[in-house]
Amino acid sequence: VATAVMLTGDNTTTSEMTSSSSSSALDHVTLPPREGEGLSVGPITNDTGRGWNIYRDCTIDPSTGLLQLSHPEDEVSTMSESSSSNSKQKMMIEYRLKPVELTQKAWKAMREMNSSIVLEGTVEGNISAFQGGGKGKKRPRGSDVISKLHDGGNNPKKQGSMAQHHVNNKHNNNNNNGRKKKDPNWRINHWKEFETFIENHPPYNVVIDGANVGYYNQSYRLGSNAPRHVDYKQIDGLVRHLLELPSSEGHHIILFMHERHFSQRLLPRWAYPIIQMWDGNEAPYDRLTVYRTPQGLNDDWYWMHAALINGGRDDKPAVLAITNDEMRDHHFQMTAQGYFLRWKERHQVHFDFGEWNRELKRNDVLLEYPSIYSRRIQRVDGEEEESMAGKVVVAGADAIVIPLPKKGDENRFVDGVHVADAGIPQEETYVVVQRVTS
């Protein structure tokens, strides 16, 4: 699409293209169907016959999404001497990137595919031999491995244990532990219970991939020694940080962790008070739900479903997923790449930990929230400063904005192996294709 845009932005005017046997480079390209408004940039034509102003290597203010235009390339524009002054006037017009949200169709497709992974072990059209989260080869429903797991596993629900199940004290009816999982339909039944639990849960706006947080930097600190357990203090520090944010008031947070992290075999005694606080009702933990995912099921499926279930609904808050897992091997990337990457761009929060905070008695938490705009091709309206009205849209001054490659784009691709070429900048840059209107 970027190439097509640039090809229609040369010295050929609209009137000349109309009379030509080939009116546009887009005539030779079969584009995939688009659903919903806001995903298509619309027709790329200029009825004025005056061509285009093209601004290369434009930078952006990440805090506002406002583009800083470079000087236009007059050599690829059809502007006359009289219209060059118009170009300088156009330089006063500003362009701001917008967030491109997922459509209802996209949310529905991802929810259905995630459920299909759990219930069927795969997705139609899937080509990967691996399940998500680095959990190894796929294990179809009803396999011997799953059946064996139904018979055993650690049971942290002991009378008087500090790892007592969360359901006994709060709104979580997640009754994974202590039940014998011999029913061949156990997986289906449990997933249906989970779906009901999530649908009936009080409004929440954050889900946390607990294991990803708990294992973060563990290998670095322990050297070659594999960690015996997650860092419960590290998880608690992030949970406390989120619960104490002013913006989180009134909303709940769901922490997802596999039940093995609460088994007495792995749980260190110093972590008992932390688990007790998580399962308690004292502020701020009264807005925390700890969901223990069962043996034989990937915990990624659970927090992913919780992050997707309310997508596109006006009566539910938008849900952010806190994880550094880029999910490159998650099943449905293979069949819904565009949806999944757009979801990550708008809803994944990366985390890190800073210096020790003496006042809080824990390390500072550093969160990288999604940008307020989407870094993808889009048509944007021109804005102009008005003394009384502030920023106002300038009629007919819209433009096409095209993002250029930058270092760090590896995580924007499903294969996870894209490497930026030498000379690619670290910062975001864009090409702005502006219609000349007068």
C-alpha positions as CSV (number, residue, x, y, z in Angstrom):
1,V,0.0,0.0,0.0
2,A,2.8,2.4,0.8
3,T,4.4,1.8,-2.6
4,A,1.0,2.3,-4.3
5,V,0.5,5.6,-2.4
6,M,3.9,6.8,-3.5
7,L,3.3,5.8,-7.1
8,T,0.1,7.8,-7.3
9,G,1.9,10.8,-5.7
10,D,4.2,11.6,-8.7
11,N,3.9,14.3,-11.4
12,T,0.8,12.7,-12.9
13,T,-2.3,14.7,-12.3
14,T,-5.7,13.2,-11.8
15,S,-6.9,14.3,-15.2
16,E,-4.0,12.7,-16.8
17,M,-4.5,9.5,-14.9
18,T,-8.1,9.3,-15.9
19,S,-7.3,9.4,-19.5
20,S,-4.6,6.8,-19.2
21,S,-5.1,3.1,-19.7
22,S,-3.8,2.6,-16.2
23,S,-5.2,5.2,-13.8
24,S,-3.5,4.0,-10.6
25,A,-1.0,1.5,-9.3
26,L,-3.7,0.2,-7.1
27,D,-5.5,-1.2,-10.1
28,H,-2.8,-3.9,-10.3
29,V,-3.0,-4.8,-6.6
30,T,-5.6,-7.1,-5.0
31,L,-6.0,-5.8,-1.5
32,P,-7.5,-8.0,1.3
33,P,-11.1,-7.1,2.3
34,R,-11.4,-4.7,5.2
35,E,-14.2,-4.6,7.7
36,G,-15.5,-1.7,9.7
37,E,-14.7,2.0,9.5
38,G,-11.3,3.5,10.2
39,L,-9.2,0.6,8.7
40,S,-9.2,1.8,5.1
41,V,-7.5,5.1,4.1
42,G,-10.1,5.5,1.4
43,P,-9.5,6.5,-2.3
44,I,-6.1,7.9,-3.0
45,T,-6.9,10.5,-5.7
46,N,-6.6,14.2,-6.0
47,D,-9.4,15.8,-7.9
48,T,-7.7,19.2,-8.0
49,G,-5.1,17.9,-10.5
50,R,-2.4,19.6,-8.5
51,G,-0.5,16.5,-7.3
52,W,1.0,15.9,-3.9
53,N,3.4,17.4,-1.3
54,I,5.6,14.6,0.0
55,Y,7.4,15.1,3.3
56,R,10.0,12.4,4.1
57,D,11.6,11.5,7.5
58,C,9.0,13.3,9.6
59,T,9.4,12.9,13.3
60,I,6.7,12.6,15.9
61,D,6.0,13.8,19.5
62,P,5.2,10.5,21.3
63,S,3.2,12.3,24.0
64,T,0.7,13.9,21.6
65,G,1.0,11.9,18.3
66,L,1.8,15.2,16.5
67,L,4.0,14.9,13.4
68,Q,6.8,17.4,12.8
69,L,6.9,17.8,9.0
70,S,10.1,18.1,7.1
71,H,10.5,20.2,4.0
72,P,8.4,19.0,1.0
73,E,10.1,17.4,-2.0
74,D,9.2,19.9,-4.7
75,E,10.7,17.8,-7.4
76,V,7.9,15.2,-7.0
77,S,5.2,17.8,-6.8
78,T,3.3,19.5,-9.6
79,M,3.2,22.8,-7.8
80,S,3.8,25.9,-9.9
81,E,5.6,29.0,-8.7
82,S,2.4,30.5,-7.5
83,S,1.5,27.5,-5.5
84,S,4.9,27.3,-3.7
85,S,3.7,29.9,-1.3
86,N,0.8,27.7,-0.7
87,S,3.2,24.9,0.3
88,K,4.7,27.2,3.0
89,Q,1.3,28.0,4.2
90,K,0.6,24.2,4.4
91,M,3.6,23.9,6.6
92,M,1.5,25.6,9.2
93,I,-1.0,22.7,9.1
94,E,-0.4,20.0,11.6
95,Y,-1.1,16.3,11.4
96,R,-1.8,14.0,14.4
97,L,-1.8,10.2,14.3
98,K,-4.9,8.5,15.8
99,P,-5.3,5.2,17.6
100,V,-6.7,2.5,15.3
101,E,-8.9,0.2,17.4
102,L,-9.9,-3.3,16.7
103,T,-13.3,-4.0,15.1
104,Q,-16.0,-6.2,16.5
105,K,-15.2,-8.8,14.0
106,A,-11.5,-8.8,15.1
107,W,-12.4,-9.2,18.8
108,K,-14.8,-12.0,18.0
109,A,-12.3,-13.9,15.8
110,M,-9.6,-13.8,18.5
111,R,-11.9,-14.9,21.2
112,E,-13.1,-17.8,19.2
113,M,-9.6,-18.9,18.2
114,N,-8.3,-18.7,21.8
115,S,-11.2,-21.0,22.9
116,S,-10.5,-23.3,20.0
117,I,-6.9,-23.7,21.1
118,V,-8.1,-24.8,24.6
119,L,-11.0,-27.0,23.6
120,E,-9.7,-28.5,20.3
121,G,-5.9,-28.2,20.8
122,T,-5.5,-26.3,17.5
123,V,-7.0,-23.7,15.2
124,E,-8.2,-24.5,11.7
125,G,-5.4,-23.5,9.3
126,N,-2.8,-23.5,12.0
127,I,0.7,-24.5,10.8
128,S,2.7,-24.5,14.0
129,A,3.6,-27.7,15.9
130,F,4.0,-25.7,19.1
131,Q,1.6,-24.2,21.6
132,G,2.0,-20.7,23.0
133,G,4.3,-19.4,25.7
134,G,7.2,-21.8,25.0
135,K,5.3,-24.7,26.6
136,G,6.5,-27.2,24.0
137,K,4.6,-29.4,21.5
138,K,0.8,-29.2,21.3
139,R,-1.1,-31.7,23.4
140,P,-4.5,-32.4,21.8
141,R,-7.6,-32.8,24.0
142,G,-7.8,-36.3,25.4
143,S,-4.1,-37.2,25.0
144,D,-2.4,-39.5,27.4
145,V,-0.4,-36.6,28.8
146,I,-3.5,-34.7,29.8
147,S,-5.2,-37.8,31.2
148,K,-2.2,-38.5,33.5
149,L,-2.2,-35.0,34.7
150,H,-5.8,-35.4,35.7
151,D,-4.8,-38.0,38.2
152,G,-2.2,-36.1,40.1
153,G,-0.4,-32.8,40.7
154,N,0.3,-30.8,43.8
155,N,-2.7,-29.7,45.9
156,P,-1.9,-26.4,47.7
157,K,-5.4,-26.3,49.3
158,K,-4.4,-27.6,52.7
159,Q,-6.3,-26.9,55.8
160,G,-4.7,-23.9,57.5
161,S,-2.2,-23.4,54.6
162,M,-1.2,-19.8,53.8
163,A,-1.7,-20.9,50.1
164,Q,-5.4,-21.4,50.7
165,H,-7.5,-21.0,47.6
166,H,-8.6,-17.5,46.8
167,V,-12.3,-18.6,46.2
168,N,-13.0,-19.2,49.9
169,N,-12.5,-15.5,50.8
170,K,-13.4,-13.5,47.7
171,H,-15.4,-13.5,44.5
172,N,-13.3,-16.1,42.6
173,N,-15.1,-19.4,42.3
174,N,-12.1,-20.9,40.6
175,N,-12.2,-24.4,42.2
176,N,-9.3,-26.0,40.4
177,N,-7.5,-27.5,43.4
178,G,-8.4,-30.6,45.4
179,R,-10.7,-32.1,42.7
180,K,-9.9,-35.3,40.8
181,K,-9.7,-34.4,37.2
182,K,-10.7,-37.8,35.8
183,D,-13.7,-36.7,33.7
184,P,-12.7,-36.8,30.0
185,N,-14.7,-33.6,29.5
186,W,-12.9,-31.9,32.4
187,R,-11.1,-29.5,30.1
188,I,-14.3,-28.4,28.5
189,N,-16.2,-28.1,31.7
190,H,-13.5,-26.2,33.4
191,W,-13.2,-23.7,30.5
192,K,-16.9,-23.1,30.6
193,E,-16.7,-22.4,34.3
194,F,-13.9,-20.0,33.7
195,E,-15.8,-18.2,31.0
196,T,-18.8,-17.8,33.3
197,F,-16.5,-16.6,36.1
198,I,-14.9,-13.9,33.9
199,E,-18.3,-12.7,32.5
200,N,-19.6,-12.3,36.1
201,H,-16.4,-10.8,37.6
202,P,-16.6,-7.2,38.8
203,P,-15.2,-4.7,36.3
204,Y,-11.5,-5.1,35.8
205,N,-9.1,-3.2,33.6
206,V,-5.8,-5.1,34.1
207,V,-4.7,-8.7,33.8
208,I,-1.2,-9.8,34.8
209,D,0.8,-12.7,33.5
210,G,2.1,-13.6,36.9
211,A,4.8,-16.1,35.9
212,N,6.2,-13.7,33.4
213,V,6.6,-11.1,36.1
214,G,7.8,-13.6,38.7
215,Y,10.6,-15.0,36.5
216,Y,11.7,-11.7,35.1
217,N,15.5,-11.2,35.6
218,Q,15.7,-14.3,37.7
219,S,18.3,-15.9,35.4
220,Y,20.3,-12.7,35.5
221,R,20.4,-12.6,39.3
222,L,21.0,-16.3,39.7
223,G,23.5,-16.8,37.0
224,S,23.4,-20.3,35.5
225,N,21.2,-21.7,38.3
226,A,17.6,-22.1,37.2
227,P,15.1,-20.4,39.6
228,R,13.3,-22.8,41.9
229,H,10.3,-20.6,42.2
230,V,9.0,-17.2,41.0
231,D,9.9,-14.0,42.8
232,Y,6.7,-13.5,44.9
233,K,8.0,-10.2,46.2
234,Q,8.6,-8.9,42.7
235,I,5.0,-9.9,41.7
236,D,3.6,-8.3,44.8
237,G,5.5,-5.1,44.1
238,L,4.0,-4.8,40.7
239,V,0.5,-5.7,42.1
240,R,0.8,-3.0,44.8
241,H,2.0,-0.4,42.3
242,L,-1.1,-1.0,40.1
243,L,-3.6,-1.1,43.0
244,E,-2.3,2.1,44.4
245,L,-2.5,4.1,41.1
246,P,-5.2,6.8,41.3
247,S,-6.5,5.7,37.9
248,S,-7.2,2.2,39.1
249,E,-9.7,3.3,41.8
250,G,-12.9,1.3,41.5
251,H,-11.5,-1.3,39.1
252,H,-10.2,-4.8,39.9
253,I,-7.1,-6.5,38.8
254,I,-6.8,-10.2,38.0
255,L,-3.5,-12.0,38.6
256,F,-3.1,-15.3,36.7
257,M,-0.7,-17.9,37.9
258,H,-0.4,-21.6,37.5
259,E,-1.4,-23.6,40.6
260,R,2.0,-25.2,40.9
261,H,3.4,-21.8,42.1
262,F,1.2,-22.2,45.2
263,S,2.2,-25.8,46.0
264,Q,3.9,-26.3,49.3
265,R,6.7,-28.1,47.5
266,L,7.7,-24.9,45.7
267,L,6.3,-22.1,47.9
268,P,9.0,-20.7,50.3
269,R,7.8,-20.0,53.8
270,W,8.7,-16.3,53.5
271,A,6.1,-16.0,50.7
272,Y,3.2,-17.2,52.9
273,P,2.3,-13.7,54.2
274,I,2.3,-12.4,50.6
275,I,-0.1,-15.1,49.5
276,Q,-2.2,-14.4,52.5
277,M,-2.5,-10.7,51.6
278,W,-3.4,-11.6,48.0
279,D,-6.2,-13.8,49.3
280,G,-7.4,-11.3,51.9
281,N,-9.9,-8.5,51.8
282,E,-7.8,-5.7,53.2
283,A,-7.2,-2.7,51.0
284,P,-5.8,-2.5,48.5
285,Y,-5.9,-6.2,47.9
286,D,-9.7,-6.2,48.1
287,R,-9.6,-5.3,44.4
288,L,-7.2,-8.2,43.5
289,T,-8.3,-11.6,42.2
290,V,-5.7,-14.4,42.1
291,Y,-6.8,-17.0,39.5
292,R,-4.9,-20.3,39.8
293,T,-4.8,-22.1,36.5
294,P,-5.0,-25.9,36.7
295,Q,-2.5,-28.6,35.8
296,G,-2.6,-29.6,32.1
297,L,-3.7,-26.1,30.8
298,N,-1.5,-23.3,29.7
299,D,-2.0,-20.2,31.9
300,D,-1.5,-18.0,28.8
301,W,-4.9,-19.1,27.5
302,Y,-6.6,-17.8,30.6
303,W,-5.2,-14.3,30.9
304,M,-5.5,-13.9,27.1
305,H,-9.2,-14.8,27.3
306,A,-9.7,-12.4,30.2
307,A,-8.0,-9.7,28.2
308,L,-10.2,-10.3,25.1
309,I,-13.6,-11.1,26.5
310,N,-14.8,-7.5,26.9
311,G,-13.1,-6.2,23.8
312,G,-15.3,-3.8,21.8
313,R,-17.9,-3.4,24.5
314,D,-18.9,0.1,25.5
315,D,-20.3,-1.1,28.9
316,K,-17.0,-2.6,30.0
317,P,-13.6,-1.0,30.6
318,A,-10.8,-1.6,28.2
319,V,-8.4,-4.3,29.5
320,L,-4.6,-4.0,29.5
321,A,-2.4,-7.1,29.7
322,I,0.9,-6.7,31.6
323,T,3.5,-9.1,30.3
324,N,6.9,-8.9,28.5
325,D,6.0,-12.1,26.6
326,E,5.9,-11.1,22.9
327,M,3.7,-14.3,22.3
328,R,5.5,-14.9,19.0
329,D,4.6,-18.6,19.2
330,H,1.0,-18.3,20.3
331,H,-1.2,-20.3,18.1
332,F,-3.5,-17.8,16.6
333,Q,-0.8,-15.5,15.4
334,M,-0.6,-17.9,12.5
335,T,-4.2,-17.3,11.4
336,A,-5.0,-13.8,12.6
337,Q,-1.7,-12.0,12.4
338,G,-3.2,-8.5,11.7
339,Y,-5.7,-8.7,14.5
340,F,-3.2,-10.0,17.0
341,L,-0.5,-7.5,16.2
342,R,-3.0,-4.6,16.4
343,W,-4.2,-6.0,19.8
344,K,-0.7,-6.1,21.1
345,E,0.0,-2.5,19.9
346,R,-3.1,-1.2,21.7
347,H,-3.4,-3.4,24.9
348,Q,0.0,-4.9,25.9
349,V,1.9,-3.1,28.7
350,H,5.6,-4.0,29.2
351,F,7.2,-3.7,32.6
352,D,10.6,-3.3,34.3
353,F,11.9,-2.6,37.8
354,G,13.9,0.4,38.9
355,E,15.9,1.3,42.0
356,W,15.0,0.4,45.5
357,N,12.4,2.8,46.9
358,R,13.1,3.4,50.6
359,E,9.8,5.0,51.2
360,L,7.8,2.2,49.6
361,K,10.2,-0.5,50.7
362,R,10.2,-2.1,47.3
363,N,11.7,-1.5,43.9
364,D,10.1,1.1,41.7
365,V,7.9,-0.3,38.9
366,L,8.4,1.0,35.4
367,L,5.5,0.5,33.0
368,E,5.6,1.1,29.2
369,Y,2.0,1.8,28.2
370,P,0.7,1.6,24.6
371,S,1.1,4.8,22.6
372,I,-1.8,7.1,22.3
373,Y,-1.7,6.6,18.6
374,S,-1.3,3.6,16.2
375,R,1.9,3.4,14.2
376,R,0.4,2.3,10.9
377,I,-0.7,3.7,7.6
378,Q,-3.7,6.0,8.1
379,R,-5.4,9.0,6.6
380,V,-5.4,12.0,9.0
381,D,-7.1,15.4,9.0
382,G,-5.1,18.6,8.9
383,E,-5.3,20.8,12.0
384,E,-4.7,24.5,12.3
385,E,-4.3,26.7,15.3
386,E,-7.2,29.1,15.9
387,S,-6.8,31.8,18.6
388,M,-10.3,31.3,20.0
389,A,-11.2,27.7,19.1
390,G,-7.8,26.0,19.6
391,K,-7.0,23.3,17.1
392,V,-9.6,23.0,14.3
393,V,-9.7,20.7,11.3
394,V,-8.9,22.3,7.9
395,A,-11.2,21.2,5.2
396,G,-9.5,19.4,2.3
397,A,-6.1,19.3,4.0
398,D,-6.1,15.6,4.9
399,A,-3.0,13.5,4.3
400,I,-1.8,9.9,4.1
401,V,0.8,9.0,6.8
402,I,3.1,6.0,6.3
403,P,5.4,4.7,9.1
404,L,9.0,3.9,8.1
405,P,11.0,1.0,9.6
406,K,13.0,1.5,12.8
407,K,15.1,-0.5,15.2
408,G,13.0,-2.5,17.5
409,D,10.4,-3.4,14.9
410,E,11.2,-7.1,15.4
411,N,8.4,-7.4,17.9
412,R,5.9,-6.1,15.4
413,F,6.4,-9.2,13.2
414,V,4.9,-12.6,13.9
415,D,8.0,-14.6,12.9
416,G,10.1,-12.7,15.5
417,V,13.2,-12.9,13.4
418,H,13.1,-9.7,11.4
419,V,16.3,-7.7,12.0
420,A,16.5,-4.0,11.1
421,D,18.9,-3.1,8.4
422,A,22.0,-1.1,9.1
423,G,21.3,2.6,9.1
424,I,17.7,2.2,10.2
425,P,17.0,4.9,12.9
426,Q,16.1,4.1,16.5
427,E,13.4,6.8,16.5
428,E,10.1,6.7,14.7
429,T,10.0,8.5,11.3
430,Y,7.1,8.8,8.8
431,V,6.4,9.9,5.2
432,V,3.5,12.3,4.9
433,V,1.7,12.5,1.6
434,Q,-0.3,15.7,1.4
435,R,-2.9,16.6,-1.2
436,V,-2.3,20.0,-2.9
437,T,-5.7,21.6,-2.9
438,S,-5.2,25.0,-4.3
